[in-house]
C-alpha cells in the first residue's frame, strides 16, 4: 500500500457515489478559490448532461458556473486564454469524443503555451470529460481517448477508478498550474465508496493506489475495470490465486515505480483498460515494466481492453466489445 493510500485510510470518510465525489470536489474548490469557475455546455441551469454539476449554478450563480454555446473549439480556446491570464477555469467537455473539434486549442495552444513562453506563462486549466461505452450511446459518444491526450507533452491525464480518487484527483487537477484532463468513466458515476471529507484532501498527480494486495499476479486496472478487477480478485482468491490490484489513477505522469515493485513481487502482470488495445495505455505500461522488470517476469504480460473497433450502438454488440471482469479472470488464468 502506498503512503498516500495509508493517509487516505486514516482520515474521516463519508460514503458517496463517484458523481457526488466529483461534485463535492468542484464545490469545495469553488468555495476555496474565487479564481475557480466552471464552464461548458449545459453545466449551469441543466446541471450537466450526466448531472455532475447539478445544483452548483444555484449555489454559485452564472458568473461562476457558466453555460457556453455549443462550440468546443470556442470554449476550449477561451479557457486556454483565461488560464494564461490569471484565472482557473474548469471546463466540462460533454463527451471525450468531442475533443477532436478542439484539438488545435488543446494540442497547439493549451499544451504548448508554457513551453512557448519559456515557462513564464502558467496554464491552470482543468478539463473534465466522460468517456467509455455501456450506455448505448453509439460510437461518437462512447470513445475512450485518454491515451491520446496523455501522449501530448505539456498535458496531464488522470482517470479515477474510485469515488475517493475522483474527488482527490479533481481537486489536485484544479490546483495544478498545468493543464490536466480528468477522464470520468460514465458507467461508474453510481459506484459508491468511502471518500475523505477533509477539504484539503487531494490525490497527488502521478501516484498510484494499491487497492488490493496479493502475491501471485499484478492487475493494473483503470476506471470501471478497477471495480471489476477487485471483484474478480475476490473470486480468484477462492481458487488460491491472490491478485494485487493497482489503480494507476494518473496516466501521465504514470507511477511506474509502484507498478514495477508489484511485478517484481508477483512475477506476472495483467493490464486492464477500456481503450483500444493497439498503441494505447496498455502498451505504455507493458513497455515500462519490460524495461525495468523483465527478469522478474515468469509469464507473458496479458492485456485486457477494447478491440480495435468503434463502439457499437447495438446493446448485445456493445457488451461483446466492452472488456469486463470475466476478461480479467481469463487473462489471469492464462498466466497462473
C-alpha angles and dihedrals in degrees: 000000000000122000088246092055090050091052091049091054092051095057128085111268141195127203112242141144125264088252091054091045093055091045091050090050091052092047093050093049092047088053094044100049126030090202090067118092137158126236137173145093112321095345092129124045093009094046096228130305089269094033097248094132094040112145097010093102090058091048100045107019134228096301092061099033105042127188112213135200117267093270116114091181090052101049095038089054091045091052091050092053093044092051091049091054100051113283131103109230121189108204124198112210100196095219125007090232088071091067087090090070091059104035093119090060093042102041103033103029114022095037097042106035098093090049095045091052095047094251093302094112121066122209108203098169124138121200116198117193140162124232143170139064134270103095099079089246094141130231102306093054102037107059126132106213105157093116089056092056094041088056095067116088110236096035128094123206130198130180116190120210099184137042092250094052090045090060097039097046093046091053092045090050093052092049093048120101090215127075110268128189115208111202113202117191105225094216095064100053089105094045111115131215146149111283125189111245095206108118089216093055112123135159109232112240108251099027120117127207126227099218095180130014123224142151106215108059138001117228114193106195135173136206113329092006092063091071092039091051093049091053090047091049091056090051092048091051088066087063093048098261114125112200124197109216119204126187107201089198090186117061092184116049089032122202095230093164095063093047094046093047090054093048091051087058100043103030092215135082137195119181115201119188130146095228122101112285100236120086094346148116090300091057094050094051092044092050094051093049091047090052096048107026107023095129091052093061117104096180140021115282113254128215128207117191148109119308116248093271140101118267110266122231092216109093096222091048092045091053089048091055099042117088117233144169093288089059090050090051092050090050092050091048090054091061104033 
